[in-house]
Amino acid sequence: MISNVDGHWGNEVAIDDIQLRVSSANQTGFFYPVTYNRPKLCPNAIWDADGTTVFNQSLIGYHARGIFVDSNNTLYAVAQDHSEILTLFQNSTIQVLSKRVQLANYTGIIVNIDGEIYLENGTESGRIVKWAKNTNNSMSVAHFPGHCYGLFIDHNNSLYCSMNEKDAVVKMSLNDKTSKIVNVTGTYTDGSGQNQFSGPWGIFVDNNFTLYVADSGNNRIQCFQLGENIGTTIAGNGTPNNLQLKYPTGVVLDADNNLFIADNNNARIIRVIRDDYQCVVGCDSNSSSTSDKLNNAYALSFDSHGNLFAADEYNHRIQKFTLATNSCDSTTTTTTTASTTSINTSQRDFTIVNSIAQPRVKLFVKINIKLASEDVE
């Protein structure tokens, strides 16, 4: 599914299931469709204060970390302790994908348009494997020089890896059979300079190929324009409006390029809008296991309705915070109702959230994409 990812409509283009072809008077480019969601959210959007547990400790294990929601609204979660990948489909079906593969402790997870799952195999540092959809077959696709705490696939079909222990972000084109690794930014030394990191964690790349990095040890979110290795601090350390982050580990964007940050040690999720910020979840910064609190907010991901999923690391659960209010003069949103069902399968208790929404079908969308002149490695 391709959507209005930047909140601005441009030329009308047709969608191909394999590639997105963008034509203009001067140039033609090919862009691979991406599967993450960037919902259109109004400035006054509000999420339910009480979250719903969609995966609890009996399913996710002790470590609730890597999560991803694709454009079909399927939630993927890494159950590292069980060597499993969990999925929750939009129709509320939970499936345990018993891959039985050793997973790296802090692996990120990303899913492409074909439903192929990318993650770091725990047998060798930096070895990324791809699991084909509905199979237990995997293959190695990359071997980065360090553990990948964050993974991302951009419109050029490049796979990014944030190497926390190496203080750098690197990438590799999935189209290039030579598997050439390119350094995007970072000096491989711990530091607080604008070209340095102190433990880069979650990453996000927008359709202009701007890179956003949760620079955890420096308590900030860094932004890097295409081709630049000198970043700008856009959240944390007083920016904006005296915002102080504490060990952020996740960052995603909505349709208007507003930031949503997993402010890990402050046990909250922050929304940054232009020159101000708002707290979304866990707003008293006190860790707790109640439904309105988090205990180390590790990662986050949106579904297409604007509902927010959070990896609640030390509460050993994945939480869903439903978008409660999203109305503004220029925006029409889909109304979603929810019900809760408890099920016990294989002696594991978990809760299912049923989302009911009107189907949305578009043969054509209008999209504004800035073509990049970046070389394919």
C-alpha positions, -999 to +999 in steps of 0.1 A: +000+000+000+014+034-010+000+064+009+005+101+012+037+097+031+046+134+033+012+150+037+014+168+004-002+157-029+017+159-061+015+144-096-008+115-101+010+082-106+000+045-110+012+019-085+030-012-097+032-041-073+069-044-078+083-009-083+070+027-081+078+045-113+080+083-110+081+103-142+086+141-147+095+163-177+132+160-169+139+126-153+125+091-146+133+071-116+123+038-100+114+036-064+106+005-045+074+007-024+079+006+013+057-011+039+059+012+069+031+035+079+032+073+082-003+083+091-018+118+086-022+131+122-037+164+133-018+185+158-045+178+184-045+140+179-049+121+212-043+085+219-060+064+246-041+068+278-045+031+286-028+007+263-039-028+254-014-057+257-012-075+224+018-097+232+025-105+269+055-120+285+043-156+279+045-149+242+073-123+239+096-136+266+116-114+289+129-091+262+103-069+244+123-051+218+121-053+180+087-046+164+074-035+130+039-029+116+035-032+078+011-014+055-013-044+058-014-036+095+003-068+104+024-065+136+057-083+137+076-088+170+109-105+178+106-130+206+143-134+212+140-157+242+119-182+222+138-178+189+105-169+173+089-142+153+053-133+163+027-118+140-006-102+147-028-098+116-053-070+113-081-096+115-068-104+150-052-137+141-020-143+160+006-165+144+038-178+160+064-182+132+086-209+147+116-200+127+138-215+154+167-193+145+191-178+170+183-141+171+207-113+181+198-098+214+190-063+201+181-071+165+159-047+147+132-061+123+120-048+090+096-064+064+095-056+027+066-053+003+068-091-005+064-100+032+101-110+035+114-105+071+149-091+077+167-094+110+201-101+125+210-137+131+226-143+165+252-167+153+275-140+138+277-103+145+261-082+117+248-112+096+214-102+083+191-129+071+159-128+051+130-151+057+107-157+028+070-153+035+051-183+049+082-204+050+109-215+074+136-209+048+161-181+052+192-168+034+220-144+043+217-110+025+243-089+043+272-091+066+278-057+083+309-051+105+289-049+137+256-057+154+225-040+139+204-025+167+182-008+140+173-019+105+156+000+077+148-004+040+144+028+019+128+036-014+160+027-032+159-008-017+189-001+004+192-018+038+205+004+066+221-009+098+228+012+129+258-003+145+254+006+182+288-007+193+306+008+164+290+042+166+282+043+129+253+038+104+260+018+073+240+006+043+240-019+015+219-020-017+198-051-019+200-048-056+238-051-057+251-086-057+286-074-047+272-067-012+292-035-010+289-018+024+288+020+024+293+042+055+265+067+058+276+086+089+296+081+120+333+080+128+335+046+145+345+064+177+322+074+206+317+111+207+292+140+209+302+158+177+276+164+150+293+136+129+296+113+159+274+089+179+273+074+213+254+043+207+231+048+177+199+028+180+166+031+161+167+046+126+143+060+100+147+071+064+121+093+047+113+094+010+139+122+005+165+098+019+169+119+050+183+098+079+170+101+114+190+084+142+182+078+179+216+087+193+210+071+227+241+079+247+240+115+236+203+118+245+193+132+212+178+126+177+201+134+149+190+143+113+213+137+083+204+150+048+212+129+018+249+127+012+258+146+044+276+130+073+273+161+096+240+159+114+216+183+131+201+178+165+164+180+161+153+166+194+169+164+229+195+185+248+171+214+249+157+211+214+129+220+209+116+241+238+140+226+264+131+190+256+154+166+275+155+130+263+171+102+283+186+074+262+162+074+232+161+041+214+134+045+187+122+071+162+095+071+135+078+099+114+042+107+106+030+120+072+040+156+081+075+147+093+067+150+129+089+128+151+077+102+175+104+091+199+108+061+222+123+080+252+136+049+268+148+058+303+121+084+307+096+056+301+075+077+277+068+084+240+073+120+228+059+137+197+079+166+183+059+191+161+080+218+146+093+240+176+075+222+204+069+187+218+041+168+234+040+137+255+019+109+241+023+080+266+038+077+300+037+114+306+048+115+343+080+096+334+075+071+362+080+035+352+051+011+361+034-020+348-001-004+347-018+000+313-011+037+311+026+034+318+058+020+302+090+006+318+116+016+293+100+025+260+122+006+235+106+009+200+074+021+183+055+016+151+023+029+136-005+011+118-023+028+089-051+041+112-026+060+134-027+035+163+006+033+181+024+001+190+052+002+216+077-023+228+075-020+266+109-035+273+110-042+310+073-049+314+079-077+288+050-068+266+039-051+234+013-024+239-012-009+215-024+027+221-055+034+201-059+068+183-088+083+201-091+118+185-078+129+151-100+156+137-090+188+121-105+210+094-085+196+065-084+160+074-108+131+071-099+100+091-111+064+092-130+056+124-119+025+141-137+006+168-120-020+190-130-050+211-109-072+233-108-110+233-087-132+256-074-165+243-052-192+257-032-212+231-005-237+240-007-225+276+002-190+266-022-162+276-026-133+253-050-106+243-063-099+208-074-065+197-101-065+170-100-035+147-129-029+124-126-003+097-140+005+063-118-009+034-099+016+015-092+010-022-073+033-045-062+026-081-043+058-083-027+080-056-012+114-058+023+115-043+051+140-042+085+123-042+118+141-045+141+121-068+175+114-054+207+114-073+223+089-050+244+062-066+233+026-061+261+009-043 
